[in-house]
Amino acid sequence: MHGLRHHYAQQRYEALSGWQAPAAGGPSAKVLTPEQRVQDRAARQIISRELGHERIKITAVYLGR
């Protein structure tokens, strides 16, 4: 069941950001441009709420860093 949450979060991240999550082979936060970091944070906030969490840090479990 938890695997479904990972899959959903990673697909949703790609739909919101335009690139794959780090855990799915996408770029890490270190190589993102400032504009991409804004998109990354917004996508993570949305996903966190959709998964029933309030902390954005929980997305690292599902998406990587």
C-alpha positions as a Markdown table, in Angstrom:
| # | Residue | x | y | z |
|---|---|---|---|---|
| 1 | Met | 0.0 | 0.0 | 0.0 |
| 2 | His | 2.8 | 2.4 | 0.8 |
| 3 | Gly | 4.3 | 1.8 | -2.6 |
| 4 | Leu | 1.2 | 3.3 | -4.1 |
| 5 | Arg | 1.8 | 6.5 | -2.2 |
| 6 | His | 5.3 | 6.7 | -3.6 |
| 7 | His | 4.1 | 6.1 | -7.1 |
| 8 | Tyr | 1.3 | 8.7 | -6.8 |
| 9 | Ala | 3.7 | 11.3 | -5.3 |
| 10 | Gln | 6.3 | 10.8 | -8.0 |
| 11 | Gln | 3.7 | 11.0 | -10.8 |
| 12 | Arg | 2.1 | 14.0 | -9.3 |
| 13 | Tyr | 5.5 | 15.7 | -8.8 |
| 14 | Glu | 6.3 | 15.2 | -12.5 |
| 15 | Ala | 2.9 | 16.6 | -13.5 |
| 16 | Leu | 3.3 | 19.7 | -11.3 |
| 17 | Ser | 7.0 | 20.4 | -11.8 |
| 18 | Gly | 7.6 | 19.2 | -15.4 |
| 19 | Trp | 10.5 | 16.9 | -14.4 |
| 20 | Gln | 10.9 | 13.6 | -12.6 |
| 21 | Ala | 11.4 | 13.4 | -8.9 |
| 22 | Pro | 15.0 | 12.8 | -7.7 |
| 23 | Ala | 13.9 | 9.4 | -6.4 |
| 24 | Ala | 12.7 | 8.5 | -9.9 |
| 25 | Gly | 15.9 | 9.6 | -11.6 |
| 26 | Gly | 15.2 | 13.3 | -11.9 |
| 27 | Pro | 17.6 | 16.2 | -10.8 |
| 28 | Ser | 18.5 | 16.7 | -7.2 |
| 29 | Ala | 17.7 | 20.0 | -5.5 |
| 30 | Lys | 21.4 | 21.0 | -5.7 |
| 31 | Val | 21.2 | 21.4 | -9.5 |
| 32 | Leu | 17.9 | 23.2 | -9.8 |
| 33 | Thr | 17.8 | 26.8 | -10.9 |
| 34 | Pro | 16.3 | 29.3 | -8.5 |
| 35 | Glu | 13.1 | 29.3 | -10.6 |
| 36 | Gln | 13.0 | 25.5 | -10.5 |
| 37 | Arg | 13.4 | 25.5 | -6.7 |
| 38 | Val | 10.3 | 27.6 | -6.4 |
| 39 | Gln | 8.4 | 25.1 | -8.6 |
| 40 | Asp | 9.9 | 22.2 | -6.6 |
| 41 | Arg | 8.8 | 23.7 | -3.3 |
| 42 | Ala | 5.3 | 24.5 | -4.6 |
| 43 | Ala | 4.9 | 21.0 | -6.0 |
| 44 | Arg | 6.1 | 19.4 | -2.7 |
| 45 | Gln | 3.7 | 21.5 | -0.7 |
| 46 | Ile | 0.7 | 20.4 | -2.8 |
| 47 | Ile | 1.7 | 16.8 | -2.6 |
| 48 | Ser | 2.3 | 16.9 | 1.1 |
| 49 | Arg | -1.3 | 18.2 | 1.6 |
| 50 | Glu | -2.7 | 15.7 | -0.9 |
| 51 | Leu | -1.1 | 12.9 | 1.1 |
| 52 | Gly | -2.6 | 14.2 | 4.3 |
| 53 | His | 0.5 | 15.8 | 5.8 |
| 54 | Glu | 1.3 | 19.3 | 6.8 |
| 55 | Arg | 5.1 | 19.1 | 6.8 |
| 56 | Ile | 6.8 | 19.6 | 3.4 |
| 57 | Lys | 9.8 | 17.6 | 4.7 |
| 58 | Ile | 7.8 | 14.4 | 4.5 |
| 59 | Thr | 7.9 | 14.6 | 0.7 |
| 60 | Ala | 11.6 | 13.7 | 0.9 |
| 61 | Val | 10.5 | 10.1 | 1.8 |
| 62 | Tyr | 8.4 | 9.8 | -1.4 |
| 63 | Leu | 10.3 | 12.0 | -3.8 |
| 64 | Gly | 14.0 | 12.2 | -2.7 |
| 65 | Arg | 15.9 | 15.3 | -2.2 |
